């Protein structure tokens, strides 16, 4: 039997922290050593994440311990780099950062060590050898999984057009004018059109596979009036037939357990509460249309972080991640 991976979590009170805790409590080779939170120190996890009542008696801690194998950073954007600069973390401890601080190549340095971009369907072998992982963004994950097979075959040769909608948990737990239930319910809106921060990592990954890609990626993000999940609709000009495109996608993802190519138009409920991505392809004239659906908190954040941990520690990639979707 494999020994358990000892885990520390910084920033365990938010949505991604809570989701990570839920997954790790049921992971057969994970042992949570501490969950750091200055504002909640001494409180039970279930005081904040009330669904954990009866599941664990762990309390939030104000201190850090170096008796761990891996540290997950579930902090706000800009806070992870600050946290690492203010706290001396033993360099033998692996780090998985869920913020955007280390995702872009020119920002992949902290503790004088490189961060590997943690999209397993792109960088699986590098992740296995990595000491530090920059976990991808949620929109970025859904969109990249729709584009990578074309980029790998050097078949992205025109502009890419994307519209994608995310649930309210994608905005984090801190309240803002557009997070309140009274605003979000029975409502939908566009934000950061053509300028969303996840575009940089999408372009970085596409160019990693197709260096000569120089077309625009046009991305329109939507705020949805539901809690969790992302549906991304992507289209681009392509000379491929639908059968040729499906063959390329199935071949690319044949060894990746969490990505499936569907013959039916998918919906978000098929993936909510899972680490799955479902892709669906159509051909309309000279346009190839790809839909991608994921859960923003699992495959788009904490589930993918655990997937990366599994790879880093030589565990089965799916360990602890065979989660039941919310069917109703």
C-alpha positions in Angstrom: 0.0 0.0 0.0 1.3 3.5 -0.9 2.0 5.8 2.0 -0.3 8.8 2.4 0.6 12.2 1.0 0.7 14.7 3.8 -1.0 18.0 2.8 -1.2 21.6 3.9 -3.7 24.1 2.6 -3.4 27.8 2.7 -6.6 29.7 2.1 -9.1 27.0 3.0 -12.1 29.2 3.7 -13.0 30.0 0.1 -14.9 28.1 -2.6 -11.8 26.4 -4.1 -10.4 25.7 -0.6 -13.7 24.1 0.4 -13.9 22.0 -2.7 -10.3 20.9 -2.3 -11.0 19.8 1.3 -14.1 17.8 0.3 -12.1 15.9 -2.3 -9.1 15.3 -0.1 -11.1 14.0 2.9 -12.3 11.2 0.7 -8.9 10.6 -1.1 -7.5 7.2 -0.1 -3.8 8.4 -0.2 -4.3 12.0 1.2 -3.8 13.1 4.8 -4.6 16.7 5.6 -2.1 18.0 8.2 -3.3 21.6 8.5 -5.6 24.1 6.9 -4.3 27.7 7.3 -6.6 30.7 7.8 -5.8 33.7 9.9 -9.4 34.9 10.1 -10.9 31.5 11.0 -8.1 30.1 13.2 -9.5 27.8 15.9 -12.8 27.4 14.2 -14.0 24.0 12.9 -14.0 23.6 9.2 -17.7 22.9 9.4 -18.3 26.3 10.9 -17.4 27.7 7.5 -18.1 24.8 5.2 -21.3 23.7 6.8 -21.7 20.6 4.5 -18.7 19.1 6.3 -20.6 18.9 9.6 -20.2 15.2 10.7 -17.4 14.6 8.2 -14.4 16.0 10.1 -13.3 17.6 13.3 -10.4 19.4 11.8 -10.0 23.1 12.8 -8.4 26.0 10.9 -4.9 26.8 12.0 -3.1 30.1 12.3 0.3 28.4 11.9 2.2 26.6 9.2 3.9 23.2 9.5 6.8 21.9 7.4 5.7 18.3 8.2 4.0 18.0 4.8 4.7 16.8 1.3 2.7 19.3 -0.6 1.2 22.8 0.0 -1.9 23.9 -1.8 -2.3 27.6 -2.2 -6.1 28.5 -2.5 -5.5 32.2 -2.2 -6.7 35.2 -4.2 -4.9 36.4 -7.3 -1.7 38.3 -6.2 -1.8 36.7 -2.8 0.1 33.5 -3.6 3.3 35.3 -4.6 2.9 37.5 -1.5 2.4 34.5 0.7 5.5 32.8 -0.6 7.6 35.9 -0.1 6.4 36.4 3.5 6.7 32.7 4.6 9.8 30.6 4.3 8.5 27.3 2.8 10.9 24.4 2.9 12.1 23.8 -0.7 11.4 20.1 -0.3 7.7 20.8 -0.1 5.9 20.7 -3.4 3.5 23.6 -4.2 0.3 23.6 -6.2 -1.0 27.1 -6.6 -4.6 27.7 -7.7 -4.2 31.5 -8.3 -3.1 33.0 -11.6 0.2 34.3 -10.1 2.5 31.8 -11.8 0.6 30.7 -14.9 2.3 32.8 -17.5 5.9 31.9 -18.5 7.5 35.2 -17.6 6.0 34.8 -14.1 7.0 31.2 -13.5 9.6 32.0 -10.8 9.1 31.8 -7.1 11.5 30.4 -4.4 14.0 30.5 -7.3 12.2 27.4 -8.7 10.1 27.0 -11.9 6.4 26.5 -11.9 5.0 24.0 -14.5 1.7 24.9 -16.0 -0.6 22.2 -14.6 -2.9 21.2 -17.5 -2.4 17.4 -17.5 -3.8 17.1 -21.0 -0.9 19.3 -22.2 1.9 18.8 -19.7 1.4 15.4 -18.1 5.0 14.3 -18.2 6.4 17.6 -17.0 3.9 17.6 -14.1 5.1 14.2 -13.0 8.6 15.6 -12.5 7.5 19.1 -11.2 8.1 20.5 -7.7 5.8 23.5 -8.3 2.5 23.6 -10.3 0.5 26.6 -11.5 -3.0 25.3 -11.7 -4.9 26.6 -14.8 -7.8 29.0 -14.7 -11.4 27.6 -15.1 -12.3 29.3 -18.3 -8.8 28.6 -19.6 -9.2 24.9 -18.9 -12.5 24.5 -20.7 -11.3 26.5 -23.7 -7.9 24.9 -24.0 -9.4 21.5 -24.0 -11.5 22.5 -26.9 -8.5 23.8 -28.9 -5.5 21.6 -28.0 -6.1 18.8 -30.6 -6.3 21.3 -33.4 -3.2 23.1 -32.2 -1.2 19.9 -31.8 -1.9 19.1 -35.5 -1.1 22.7 -36.5 -4.6 23.2 -37.8 -5.5 26.5 -36.1 -5.1 28.7 -39.1 -7.8 31.4 -38.6 -9.4 33.5 -35.9 -11.0 31.6 -33.0 -14.4 32.8 -31.6 -15.5 31.9 -28.1 -18.5 32.6 -25.9 -18.5 31.0 -22.5 -20.8 31.2 -19.4 -19.8 30.5 -15.9 -21.6 30.0 -12.6 -21.5 32.5 -9.7 -18.8 30.5 -7.8 -16.4 31.4 -10.6 -16.3 35.0 -9.1 -15.1 33.7 -5.7 -16.7 34.1 -2.2 -16.2 37.8 -1.6 -19.3 39.7 -2.3 -19.5 42.3 -5.1 -22.4 44.1 -6.8 -22.7 41.3 -9.4 -22.4 38.4 -6.9 -25.5 39.1 -4.8 -28.4 36.7 -5.3 -30.8 39.5 -6.1 -28.7 40.7 -9.0 -27.5 37.3 -10.3 -30.8 35.4 -10.1 -32.9 35.6 -13.3 -30.1 37.6 -14.9 -27.1 37.2 -17.3 -24.4 39.6 -18.4 -21.1 40.0 -20.3 -17.9 41.1 -18.6 -14.3 41.6 -19.7 -15.2 41.1 -23.4 -12.0 40.4 -25.4 -9.9 41.2 -22.3 -10.4 38.3 -19.9 -7.2 37.5 -17.9 -7.4 33.8 -18.9 -6.7 34.7 -22.6 -3.0 34.9 -21.8 -2.7 31.3 -20.7 -4.9 30.1 -23.5 -2.6 31.8 -26.1 0.5 30.5 -24.3 -0.7 26.9 -24.5 -1.8 27.1 -28.1 1.6 28.5 -29.1 3.3 25.8 -27.1 1.8 23.3 -29.6 1.5 25.5 -32.7 4.4 28.0 -32.6 3.3 29.9 -35.8 -0.2 30.6 -34.5 -0.8 34.4 -35.0 -4.6 34.8 -35.3 -6.9 36.4 -32.8 -8.7 34.5 -30.1 -11.9 36.4 -29.5 -13.4 35.6 -26.1 -16.7 36.8 -24.7 -17.3 35.7 -21.1 -20.8 35.6 -19.5 -21.9 35.6 -15.9 -24.6 32.9 -15.6 -27.5 32.7 -13.1 -26.5 29.3 -11.8 -24.0 28.2 -9.1 -21.3 26.1 -10.8 -20.2 24.9 -14.2 -18.9 26.3 -17.5 -20.2 25.9 -21.0 -17.8 27.2 -23.7 -18.8 27.5 -27.4 -15.9 27.7 -29.7 -15.7 27.9 -33.5 -13.1 28.5 -36.2 -12.7 28.0 -39.9 -11.5 24.5 -40.8 -11.1 22.4 -43.9 -11.6 19.2 -41.8 -14.7 17.1 -42.2 -16.6 16.3 -39.1 -15.4 12.7 -39.2 -11.8 13.9 -39.5 -12.1 16.3 -36.6 -13.7 13.7 -34.3 -10.9 11.3 -35.2 -8.2 13.9 -34.2 -10.0 14.7 -30.9 -10.5 11.1 -30.0 -6.9 10.3 -30.7 -5.6 13.2 -28.7 -7.6 12.4 -25.6 -7.5 8.6 -25.8 -5.0 8.4 -22.9 -6.6 11.2 -20.8 -9.2 9.8 -18.5 -11.3 12.9 -17.7 -12.0 14.1 -21.3 -14.7 12.5 -23.4 -16.0 13.2 -26.9 -19.8 13.1 -26.9 -22.1 12.3 -29.9 -24.8 14.3 -28.2 -25.0 18.0 -27.4 -23.9 18.2 -23.7 -25.1 20.2 -20.8 -23.6 21.4 -17.6 -25.4 19.0 -15.3 -23.4 16.1 -16.8 -20.2 17.5 -15.3 -21.2 19.4 -12.2 -19.4 17.9 -9.1 -17.0 15.9 -11.4 -13.5 16.3 -12.8 -14.8 15.6 -16.3 -14.7 17.6 -19.5 -17.2 16.7 -22.2 -16.5 17.9 -25.8 -18.9 17.9 -28.6 -18.2 18.8 -32.3 -20.3 20.0 -35.2 -19.5 21.2 -38.7 -21.4 24.1 -40.2 -20.1 25.0 -43.7 -16.4 25.9 -43.4 -16.7 26.3 -39.6 -15.8 23.7 -37.0 -17.9 24.2 -33.8 -16.8 22.8 -30.5 -18.6 22.8 -27.2 -16.7 22.2 -23.9 -18.4 21.7 -20.5 -16.7 21.4 -17.1 -17.3 22.2 -13.5 -15.4 25.4 -12.7 -14.7 24.3 -9.1 -13.5 20.7 -9.9 -11.9 20.3 -13.3 -11.6 24.1 -13.5 -9.8 24.4 -10.1 -9.6 22.0 -7.1 -10.2 18.7 -8.9 -7.5 19.5 -11.4 -5.2 20.4 -8.5 -5.7 17.0 -7.0 -5.2 15.4 -10.5 -1.9 17.2 -10.6 -1.0 16.0 -7.1 -1.7 12.4 -8.1 0.7 12.8 -11.0 3.4 14.4 -8.9 3.3 11.7 -6.3 3.1 8.7 -8.7 -0.6 7.9 -7.9 -3.2 6.8 -10.4 -4.3 10.0 -12.1 -8.0 9.4 -11.3 -7.4 8.6 -7.6 -10.0 10.3 -5.4 -11.6 11.9 -8.4 -14.3 9.4 -9.5 -17.0 11.7 -8.4 -20.7 11.4 -9.0 -22.3 14.1 -11.1 -25.3 16.1 -9.8 -28.1 14.6 -12.0 -31.0 16.7 -10.8 
